[in-house]
Amino acid sequence: MKDELKTEVDGFIEMLESIERILGGTTPRVESAGPSSHIVLTNCGVFLILSAIYEEYIKSVLRQACKIIIKDRGSISMMPIDIVKSHIEVSSNKLKQAKAPNGVNLAELRAIAENLYNFTQEKEEFDLYIDDICTNDRNITAPQIKELCKKIGIKEILEKVSQREKIKKYFGIDNVSTIKNEVSAKLMTFINKRNEIVHGFQLNKGVSANDIVQFVEFFKVFSIAFAEAVNAEILTILPVAIK
């Protein structure tokens, strides 16, 4: 695995282990039938932190992947077409913001336009908007992961994730299609719980420490499988000379 991706994995796993320590370890914790409001609020807070670091992890891995893919490719003609399209789309959206009430100022608008011109005309001086390409304003469900990966030229990522041995072992299943459905369902359950806490919080509808630990264990496996799958796809995109 590329060092840049391994660093992201290691950092994410470290944070997951910190969450486990906060909750008292990986052994399921016994909670009373009617947990106190303090426990409910603590668990919900920890869950939202888990949600935030998960979404940032996905984006960070893809940012690093994008940087690796475009490294030493100094012109638009040498870049994967999906990254070219994504950069032009991001640039166009930035230019449209000038029409908004709180739009960019004239100097920034000029800089965006010049950057886009330099990019399309294959000038040497341009900035690729990697942070903007590898992000969105939606919850990172399975379909969103797929869309983000497509922006940098990585296709059918969930199938590739479902082929990794770690994820097969986690679910105890060998069928890739079934695993893909299980992964998608797990992520959707996680995001739905996150949205329930954020948008409709009630003390009697919190999340247990046991539930959080189970999600943490899933993300330990999923994060590695995701990075491995992204790494494998990077190697198919990179020119032979720089693999």
Rosetta silent file (secondary structure, phi, psi, omega in degrees, C-alpha in Angstrom):
SEQUENCE: MKDELKTEVDGFIEMLESIERILGGTTPRVESAGPSSHIVLTNCGVFLILSAIYEEYIKSVLRQACKIIIKDRGSISMMPIDIVKSHIEVSSNKLKQAKAPNGVNLAELRAIAENLYNFTQEKEEFDLYIDDICTNDRNITAPQIKELCKKIGIKEILEKVSQREKIKKYFGIDNVSTIKNEVSAKLMTFINKRNEIVHGFQLNKGVSANDIVQFVEFFKVFSIAFAEAVNAEILTILPVAIK
SCORE:     score description
SCORE:     0.000 S_00000001
   1 L     0.000  139.898  177.361    0.000    0.000    0.000 S_00000001
   2 L   -57.748  141.594 -176.767    1.205    3.522   -0.801 S_00000001
   3 H   -57.019  -38.689 -178.038    2.675    5.258    2.252 S_00000001
   4 H   -61.659  -38.213  179.578    0.231    8.158    1.948 S_00000001
   5 H   -74.727  -39.604  178.954   -2.744    5.803    2.186 S_00000001
   6 H   -61.123  -37.321  177.621   -1.238    3.751    4.998 S_00000001
   7 H   -61.453  -41.436  178.361   -0.793    6.936    7.018 S_00000001
   8 H   -65.070  -42.843  179.181   -4.506    7.692    6.634 S_00000001
   9 H   -61.654  -49.531 -177.751   -5.446    4.148    7.647 S_00000001
  10 H   -59.894  -41.573  179.636   -3.178    4.162   10.692 S_00000001
  11 H   -64.930  -40.093 -179.931   -4.518    7.526   11.845 S_00000001
  12 H   -67.866  -45.102  178.693   -8.121    6.404   11.469 S_00000001
  13 H   -60.321  -39.885  178.766   -7.537    3.108   13.291 S_00000001
  14 H   -60.756  -42.066  178.856   -5.855    5.010   16.118 S_00000001
  15 H   -68.147  -36.703  176.929   -8.920    7.228   16.514 S_00000001
  16 H   -62.884  -41.003  178.694  -11.212    4.194   16.450 S_00000001
  17 H   -66.427  -32.985  175.946   -9.189    2.615   19.235 S_00000001
  18 H   -64.652  -39.777  177.420   -9.476    5.845   21.219 S_00000001
  19 H   -63.242  -41.186  177.651  -13.251    5.635   20.897 S_00000001
  20 H   -60.173  -41.349  179.833  -13.136    2.061   22.164 S_00000001
  21 H   -65.043  -38.810  177.542  -11.164    3.160   25.199 S_00000001
  22 H   -59.807  -37.835 -176.985  -13.695    5.900   25.922 S_00000001
  23 H   -86.943   -2.161  176.991  -16.444    3.277   25.875 S_00000001
  24 L    97.625   20.729  176.424  -14.508    0.856   28.060 S_00000001
  25 L   100.847 -176.212 -176.576  -12.928   -1.457   25.501 S_00000001
  26 L   -84.580  -13.318  178.186  -14.217   -3.907   22.894 S_00000001
  27 L   -72.559  124.571 -179.251  -16.116   -6.049   25.412 S_00000001
  28 L   -51.197  131.988 -177.301  -19.817   -5.152   25.198 S_00000001
  29 L   -91.751  135.410  179.194  -20.755   -3.002   28.148 S_00000001
  30 L   -81.065  123.268  178.346  -23.816   -3.836   30.205 S_00000001
  31 L  -116.062  147.599 -179.326  -26.168   -0.873   30.412 S_00000001
  32 L   -65.660  161.964 -179.197  -29.247   -0.612   32.559 S_00000001
  33 L   -61.211  -28.743  178.550  -32.694   -0.880   31.003 S_00000001
  34 L  -127.009   79.388 -176.520  -33.095    2.837   31.532 S_00000001
  35 L   -60.800  150.073 -179.505  -29.679    4.500   31.091 S_00000001
  36 L   -67.285  160.065  178.751  -29.190    7.938   32.575 S_00000001
  37 H   -61.385  -31.312  178.663  -29.367   11.024   30.398 S_00000001
  38 H   -61.974  -45.326  179.761  -25.623   11.458   30.989 S_00000001
  39 H   -65.604  -43.449 -179.864  -24.872    8.061   29.431 S_00000001
  40 H   -60.366  -47.287 -178.769  -27.254    8.681   26.535 S_00000001
  41 H   -65.876  -39.383  178.233  -25.731   12.074   25.760 S_00000001
  42 H   -62.859  -47.324  179.733  -22.187   10.724   26.064 S_00000001
  43 H   -61.399  -42.416  179.651  -22.918    7.835   23.718 S_00000001
  44 H   -64.826  -39.638  177.502  -24.590   10.121   21.189 S_00000001
  45 H   -62.928  -43.455  178.445  -21.649   12.512   21.311 S_00000001
  46 H   -63.652  -39.950 -179.944  -19.194    9.674   20.737 S_00000001
  47 H   -62.537  -42.038  179.798  -21.329    8.385   17.862 S_00000001
  48 H   -67.278  -34.249  174.507  -21.301   11.773   16.144 S_00000001
  49 H   -64.120  -44.154  177.298  -17.524   11.944   16.533 S_00000001
  50 H   -58.548  -42.739  178.580  -17.299    8.505   14.924 S_00000001
  51 H   -60.598  -43.658 -178.032  -19.492    9.746   12.077 S_00000001
  52 H   -65.873  -44.602 -176.988  -17.294   12.791   11.528 S_00000001
  53 H   -73.049  -29.361  175.252  -13.990   10.911   11.491 S_00000001
  54 H   -64.205  -49.499 -177.805  -15.419    8.220    9.195 S_00000001
  55 H   -64.693  -39.082  178.454  -16.548   10.756    6.604 S_00000001
  56 H   -67.983  -33.914  178.237  -13.273   12.661    6.824 S_00000001
  57 H   -61.719  -48.054  179.790  -11.339    9.406    6.441 S_00000001
  58 H   -57.432  -47.438 -179.149  -13.063    8.559    3.159 S_00000001
  59 H   -65.334  -40.024 -178.107  -12.369   12.035    1.786 S_00000001
  60 H   -65.917  -41.359  177.396   -8.760   12.048    3.027 S_00000001
  61 H   -61.022  -42.677 -178.811   -7.975    8.710    1.387 S_00000001
  62 H   -70.992  -33.751  174.604   -9.373    9.971   -1.912 S_00000001
  63 H   -62.334  -45.998  179.029   -7.449   13.252   -1.660 S_00000001
  64 H   -63.395  -40.405  178.574   -4.231   11.314   -1.173 S_00000001
  65 H   -61.635  -43.434  179.346   -5.155    8.990   -4.030 S_00000001
  66 H   -61.911  -43.490  178.902   -5.791   11.958   -6.320 S_00000001
  67 H   -61.575  -40.623  179.258   -2.438   13.507   -5.403 S_00000001
  68 H   -65.076  -43.602 -176.918   -0.668   10.229   -6.150 S_00000001
  69 H   -63.615  -40.790 -174.965   -2.432    9.833   -9.495 S_00000001
  70 H   -90.936   -6.041 -178.530   -1.623   13.340  -10.757 S_00000001
  71 L   -56.872  133.181  178.672    1.911   13.525   -9.376 S_00000001
  72 L    67.489   12.046  173.815    4.405   14.351  -12.142 S_00000001
  73 L  -105.274   97.616 -170.282    1.612   14.833  -14.671 S_00000001
  74 L   -84.153   -3.134 -177.766    2.142   18.436  -15.619 S_00000001
  75 L  -140.020  162.007 -177.490   -0.565   18.858  -18.243 S_00000001
  76 H   -62.076  -33.134 -177.448   -4.223   18.128  -18.797 S_00000001
  77 H   -68.739  -18.172 -178.983   -3.448   15.652  -21.586 S_00000001
  78 H   -95.945   -4.815 -175.888   -1.571   13.423  -19.135 S_00000001
  79 L   -95.796  150.848  174.094   -4.337   13.289  -16.519 S_00000001
  80 L   -57.698  139.229 -173.684   -7.182   10.775  -16.245 S_00000001
  81 H   -61.019  -31.470 -179.382  -10.233   12.221  -17.977 S_00000001
  82 H   -66.019  -38.048  178.125  -12.392   11.877  -14.853 S_00000001
  83 H   -69.103  -39.082  177.292  -10.079   14.144  -12.854 S_00000001
  84 H   -59.867  -49.089  179.906  -10.023   16.654  -15.719 S_00000001
  85 H   -61.194  -41.358 -178.425  -13.826   16.716  -15.843 S_00000001
  86 H   -64.777  -41.279 -179.905  -14.071   17.021  -12.063 S_00000001
  87 H   -65.480  -42.392  179.147  -11.671   19.957  -11.942 S_00000001
  88 H   -64.663  -40.064  178.664  -13.527   21.801  -14.700 S_00000001
  89 H   -64.100  -44.611  178.462  -16.852   21.162  -12.946 S_00000001
  90 H   -62.119  -43.420  179.852  -15.499   22.441   -9.617 S_00000001
  91 H   -61.568  -42.845  179.162  -14.037   25.508  -11.338 S_00000001
  92 H   -62.533  -40.963  178.542  -17.348   26.239  -13.051 S_00000001
  93 H   -64.947  -37.444  177.576  -19.197   25.971   -9.744 S_00000001
  94 H   -64.310  -39.328  179.042  -16.735   28.373   -8.135 S_00000001
  95 H   -67.230  -36.307  178.949  -17.338   30.872  -10.927 S_00000001
  96 H   -65.374  -28.120 -178.515  -21.111   30.562  -10.487 S_00000001
  97 H   -62.820  -19.811  179.923  -20.749   31.486   -6.827 S_00000001
  98 H   -63.214  -22.111 -179.624  -19.918   35.015   -7.916 S_00000001
  99 H   -84.960  -13.354 -178.132  -23.621   35.491   -8.630 S_00000001
 100 L   -75.426  157.099  179.780  -24.623   34.501   -5.108 S_00000001
 101 L   -55.616  -38.155  179.928  -25.293   37.160   -2.411 S_00000001
 102 L  -108.493   41.017 -175.990  -22.191   36.084   -0.537 S_00000001
 103 L   -70.129  177.269 -179.496  -20.164   35.275   -3.623 S_00000001
 104 L   -69.980  157.991  177.478  -16.442   35.499   -4.142 S_00000001
 105 L   -81.019  171.369 -173.241  -14.788   38.873   -4.612 S_00000001
 106 H   -61.916  -41.510 -179.303  -13.522   40.087   -7.971 S_00000001
 107 H   -62.830  -41.738  179.363   -9.876   39.221   -7.312 S_00000001
 108 H   -67.837  -38.905  177.769  -10.788   35.673   -6.338 S_00000001
 109 H   -60.465  -44.076  178.986  -13.061   35.382   -9.364 S_00000001
 110 H   -63.028  -40.709 -179.407  -10.215   36.456  -11.640 S_00000001
 111 H   -63.980  -40.150  178.611   -7.870   33.941  -10.008 S_00000001
 112 H   -65.154  -44.553 -179.702  -10.348   31.100  -10.556 S_00000001
 113 H   -63.596  -43.530  179.011  -10.856   32.070  -14.196 S_00000001
 114 H   -65.080  -39.359  179.170   -7.116   32.346  -14.835 S_00000001
 115 H   -63.524  -42.128  178.183   -6.509   29.018  -13.137 S_00000001
 116 H   -65.544  -40.658  178.066   -9.135   27.345  -15.313 S_00000001
 117 H   -61.460  -48.492 -179.837   -7.662   28.951  -18.432 S_00000001
 118 H   -60.056  -37.588 -179.496   -4.152   27.772  -17.557 S_00000001
 119 H   -66.566  -50.059 -176.468   -5.478   24.282  -16.895 S_00000001
 120 H   -71.980  -25.937  179.183   -7.404   23.932  -20.154 S_00000001
 121 L   -93.033    6.749  177.437   -4.612   25.545  -22.191 S_00000001
 122 L    59.737   37.415  171.774   -2.039   23.215  -20.608 S_00000001
 123 L   -75.782  159.669 -176.875   -0.048   26.004  -19.036 S_00000001
 124 L   -74.833  -31.262 -173.957    2.392   24.989  -16.313 S_00000001
 125 L   -95.763  101.215  172.418    0.949   27.180  -13.554 S_00000001
 126 L  -156.708  155.064  176.528   -2.371   25.924  -12.235 S_00000001
 127 L  -108.925  129.256  174.894   -3.825   24.542   -9.015 S_00000001
 128 L   -87.271  127.240 -175.078   -5.926   21.404   -9.077 S_00000001
 129 L   -80.545   69.347 -174.429   -8.825   21.790   -6.649 S_00000001
 130 H   -63.017  -44.380 -178.664   -8.299   18.417   -4.987 S_00000001
 131 H   -60.003  -38.706 -179.459  -10.089   19.270   -1.739 S_00000001
 132 H   -74.309  -35.080  179.300  -13.176   20.380   -3.657 S_00000001
 133 H   -65.520  -43.799 -173.611  -13.096   17.390   -5.990 S_00000001
 134 L   -94.169   44.611  177.144  -12.889   14.868   -3.148 S_00000001
 135 L  -155.812  166.868  171.206  -15.790   16.162   -1.105 S_00000001
 136 L  -158.596 -179.743 -176.985  -19.514   16.822   -1.209 S_00000001
 137 L  -108.029   24.700  179.366  -22.227   18.089    1.100 S_00000001
 138 L  -114.635  160.928  173.617  -24.015   14.778    1.566 S_00000001
 139 L   -64.631  143.198 -174.232  -23.691   11.994    4.112 S_00000001
 140 L   -85.444   79.655  172.115  -21.152    9.429    2.955 S_00000001
 141 L   -85.165  178.934  179.321  -23.343    6.423    2.192 S_00000001
 142 H   -57.593  -46.254  177.905  -22.288    3.680   -0.220 S_00000001
 143 H   -60.559  -35.131  179.421  -23.643    5.537   -3.302 S_00000001
 144 H   -70.395  -36.474  175.073  -21.767    8.682   -2.238 S_00000001
 145 H   -60.982  -43.615  178.666  -18.517    6.750   -1.849 S_00000001
 146 H   -59.763  -44.695 -179.140  -19.037    5.443   -5.368 S_00000001
 147 H   -66.207  -42.336  179.101  -19.632    8.956   -6.721 S_00000001
 148 H   -63.053  -41.029  179.698  -16.603   10.444   -4.969 S_00000001
 149 H   -65.887  -38.337  179.346  -14.364    7.686   -6.295 S_00000001
 150 H   -61.362  -29.601 -179.379  -15.647    8.179   -9.837 S_00000001
 151 H   -62.050  -26.861 -179.576  -14.512   11.803   -9.677 S_00000001
 152 L  -111.331   15.670  172.863  -10.881   10.661   -9.632 S_00000001
 153 L    91.730   11.731  179.083  -11.269    7.780  -12.067 S_00000001
 154 L  -101.814  116.985 -174.433  -11.901    4.895   -9.664 S_00000001
 155 L  -103.703  152.231  173.779  -14.889    2.830  -10.773 S_00000001
 156 L    47.289   48.770 -174.431  -17.054    0.277   -8.957 S_00000001
 157 H   -63.667  -35.361 -176.842  -15.165    0.742   -5.700 S_00000001
 158 H   -68.176  -32.665  173.648  -17.655   -1.169   -3.541 S_00000001
 159 H   -64.335  -40.792 -179.761  -17.218   -4.296   -5.650 S_00000001
 160 H   -67.518  -39.772  176.911  -13.454   -3.948   -5.201 S_00000001
 161 H   -62.230  -41.437 -176.232  -13.856   -3.453   -1.440 S_00000001
 162 H   -70.322  -12.065  177.555  -16.094   -6.525   -1.268 S_00000001
 163 L   -88.369  -10.228 -177.410  -13.359   -8.633   -2.867 S_00000001
 164 L   -73.829  142.586 -175.514  -10.881   -7.971   -0.053 S_00000001
 165 H   -63.714  -36.529 -178.352  -10.216  -10.893    2.268 S_00000001
 166 H   -61.972  -40.687 -177.990  -10.656   -8.870    5.454 S_00000001
 167 H   -74.156  -33.336  175.438  -14.182   -7.847    4.568 S_00000001
 168 H   -63.234  -43.758 -179.771  -15.067  -11.398    3.499 S_00000001
 169 H   -65.389  -39.011 -178.934  -13.834  -12.705    6.833 S_00000001
 170 H   -60.151  -45.932 -177.674  -15.749  -10.027    8.746 S_00000001
 171 H   -87.159  -14.409 -177.901  -19.097  -10.999    7.205 S_00000001
 172 L    68.404   32.106 -176.382  -18.273  -14.702    6.906 S_00000001
 173 L  -132.808  146.425  177.210  -19.361  -14.606    3.271 S_00000001
 174 L  -105.300  -21.799 -176.973  -17.525  -15.253   -0.010 S_00000001
 175 L   -72.146  118.068 -174.681  -20.106  -13.950   -2.474 S_00000001
 176 H   -63.197  -41.212 -179.331  -18.990  -10.468   -3.561 S_00000001
 177 H   -63.201  -41.224  178.796  -22.470   -9.279   -4.498 S_00000001
 178 H   -66.275  -41.722  178.805  -23.858  -10.302   -1.109 S_00000001
 179 H   -62.760  -42.697  178.860  -20.977   -8.628    0.712 S_00000001
 180 H   -57.292  -43.588  178.652  -21.520   -5.434   -1.275 S_00000001
 181 H   -64.649  -38.352  179.317  -25.158   -5.392   -0.168 S_00000001
 182 H   -66.204  -42.833  178.526  -24.132   -6.006    3.441 S_00000001
 183 H   -62.433  -47.032 -179.726  -21.596   -3.171    3.344 S_00000001
 184 H   -60.201  -42.075 -179.490  -24.130   -0.798    1.791 S_00000001
 185 H   -66.989  -39.719  179.943  -26.738   -1.734    4.395 S_00000001
 186 H   -63.626  -44.696  179.387  -24.281   -1.305    7.270 S_00000001
 187 H   -65.593  -39.161  179.517  -23.277    2.155    6.078 S_00000001
 188 H   -66.501  -41.118  176.834  -26.907    3.167    5.561 S_00000001
 189 H   -60.272  -42.178  179.708  -27.836    1.991    9.063 S_00000001
 190 H   -62.522  -48.568 -178.428  -24.942    4.008   10.444 S_00000001
 191 H   -66.825  -38.580  178.065  -25.892    7.182    8.568 S_00000001
 192 H   -62.045  -40.692  177.714  -29.575    6.808    9.451 S_00000001
 193 H   -66.034  -39.834  177.589  -28.677    6.584   13.130 S_00000001
 194 H   -59.622  -47.458 -178.954  -26.441    9.627   12.758 S_00000001
 195 H   -66.660  -34.242  177.289  -29.273   11.617   11.174 S_00000001
 196 H   -62.903  -40.993  179.443  -31.719   10.436   13.828 S_00000001
 197 H   -68.169  -43.804 -175.213  -29.425   11.798   16.544 S_00000001
 198 H   -71.885  -43.171 -169.659  -28.779   15.088   14.757 S_00000001
 199 H  -103.019  -15.942 -178.048  -32.264   15.872   13.498 S_00000001
 200 H  -146.618   45.647 -173.702  -34.643   14.128   15.880 S_00000001
 201 L   -63.812  133.046  171.588  -32.838   13.467   19.140 S_00000001
 202 L  -140.089  143.627 -177.046  -34.807   11.943   21.996 S_00000001
 203 H   -59.278  -31.315 -178.674  -33.407   10.501   25.213 S_00000001
 204 H   -88.286    5.226  178.113  -35.246    7.236   24.658 S_00000001
 205 H  -129.436   42.755  178.883  -33.864    6.897   21.120 S_00000001
 206 L   -81.373 -151.875  179.034  -30.159    7.234   21.726 S_00000001
 207 L  -135.702  139.062 -177.356  -27.445    4.740   20.843 S_00000001
 208 L   -83.993  158.625  175.866  -25.885    2.143   23.119 S_00000001
 209 H   -61.259  -36.801  179.286  -22.180    1.724   23.755 S_00000001
 210 H   -61.461  -42.257  178.708  -22.495   -1.811   22.383 S_00000001
 211 H   -62.321  -42.158 -179.517  -23.873   -0.502   19.087 S_00000001
 212 H   -63.720  -44.212  179.954  -21.021    1.983   18.793 S_00000001
 213 H   -60.575  -39.396  178.460  -18.409   -0.704   19.473 S_00000001
 214 H   -64.089  -40.567  176.680  -19.932   -2.877   16.738 S_00000001
 215 H   -66.508  -39.009  178.337  -19.716   -0.014   14.256 S_00000001
 216 H   -60.142  -45.562  179.467  -16.123    0.669   15.341 S_00000001
 217 H   -62.506  -38.497  176.209  -15.191   -2.958   14.675 S_00000001
 218 H   -63.296  -46.574 -177.314  -16.830   -2.733   11.252 S_00000001
 219 H   -66.779  -28.896  174.641  -14.986    0.469   10.372 S_00000001
 220 H   -59.008  -45.173 -179.239  -11.656   -1.072   11.384 S_00000001
 221 H   -74.191  -47.330 -177.015  -12.171   -3.717    8.720 S_00000001
 222 H   -61.930  -40.677 -177.162  -13.886   -1.497    6.164 S_00000001
 223 H   -62.004  -40.393  179.046  -11.244    1.246    6.363 S_00000001
 224 H   -69.438  -45.632  179.734   -8.446   -1.186    5.541 S_00000001
 225 H   -61.265  -39.507  179.279  -10.423   -2.871    2.756 S_00000001
 226 H   -64.268  -47.884 -179.328  -11.305    0.528    1.292 S_00000001
 227 H   -64.669  -39.006  177.917   -7.696    1.752    1.309 S_00000001
 228 H   -63.527  -42.045  179.934   -6.471   -1.539   -0.171 S_00000001
 229 H   -66.715  -42.526  177.236   -9.053   -1.336   -2.949 S_00000001
 230 H   -62.908  -42.959  179.698   -8.203    2.299   -3.699 S_00000001
 231 H   -60.188  -43.905  179.450   -4.501    1.448   -3.715 S_00000001
 232 H   -62.422  -38.404  178.982   -5.060   -1.386   -6.192 S_00000001
 233 H   -70.566  -36.002  176.614   -7.007    0.939   -8.476 S_00000001
 234 H   -57.074  -42.832 -177.128   -4.304    3.605   -8.275 S_00000001
 235 H   -65.453  -25.106  177.194   -1.803    1.083   -9.614 S_00000001
 236 H   -81.424  -19.303 -178.332   -3.992    0.469  -12.665 S_00000001
 237 H   -92.534  -35.130 -175.740   -4.180    4.217  -13.362 S_00000001
 238 L   -65.180  144.154  171.140   -0.552    5.207  -12.787 S_00000001
 239 L   -59.714  146.612 -177.347    1.884    5.189  -15.710 S_00000001
 240 H   -54.118  -37.597 -174.337    4.184    2.159  -15.535 S_00000001
 241 H   -65.237  -24.204 -175.639    7.239    4.365  -15.005 S_00000001
 242 H  -116.245   15.917  176.808    6.007    5.813  -11.683 S_00000001
 243 L   -73.470    0.000    0.000    4.337    2.798  -10.055 S_00000001
